[in-house]
Amino acid sequence: MPAPGQGIEYKAQGYENAQRWIDNSRGRLITGTANRLADELLSQGTIDWLRTALGEGKESPDAQNDPCLDQSRKA
């Protein structure tokens, strides 16, 4: 569901017509799942959904053993 998500980002950046884009996108959603996802996106901060999807703020078990994610090894 990129359109409502993009609209949220554009609104946060100050684009005047972003709310119209969000409202228009919401009106085109058909399934209950799409509407629930849109509700969740709209209830969060602008990039909270991305931080959650990437697992930021939480130490995942895989991150503990991944040398690419080990900040102590950065030069």
Contacts in CASP RR format, 6 or more apart in sequence:
PFRMAT RR
TARGET T0000
AUTHOR 0000-0000-0000
METHOD contacts of the structure
MODEL  1
MPAPGQGIEYKAQGYENAQRWIDNSRGRLITGTANRLADELLSQGTIDWL
RTALGEGKESPDAQNDPCLDQSRKA
1 25 0 8 1.000
1 29 0 8 1.000
1 34 0 8 1.000
1 37 0 8 1.000
1 38 0 8 1.000
1 41 0 8 1.000
3 21 0 8 1.000
3 25 0 8 1.000
3 28 0 8 1.000
4 22 0 8 1.000
4 25 0 8 1.000
4 26 0 8 1.000
4 29 0 8 1.000
4 38 0 8 1.000
4 41 0 8 1.000
4 42 0 8 1.000
5 22 0 8 1.000
5 25 0 8 1.000
5 41 0 8 1.000
5 49 0 8 1.000
6 21 0 8 1.000
7 15 0 8 1.000
7 18 0 8 1.000
7 21 0 8 1.000
7 22 0 8 1.000
7 25 0 8 1.000
8 18 0 8 1.000
8 22 0 8 1.000
8 41 0 8 1.000
8 42 0 8 1.000
8 45 0 8 1.000
8 46 0 8 1.000
9 46 0 8 1.000
9 47 0 8 1.000
10 18 0 8 1.000
10 21 0 8 1.000
11 18 0 8 1.000
11 19 0 8 1.000
11 22 0 8 1.000
11 46 0 8 1.000
12 45 0 8 1.000
12 46 0 8 1.000
22 42 0 8 1.000
25 38 0 8 1.000
26 35 0 8 1.000
26 38 0 8 1.000
29 35 0 8 1.000
29 38 0 8 1.000
40 49 0 8 1.000
41 49 0 8 1.000
44 52 0 8 1.000
51 57 0 8 1.000
63 69 0 8 1.000
67 73 0 8 1.000
END
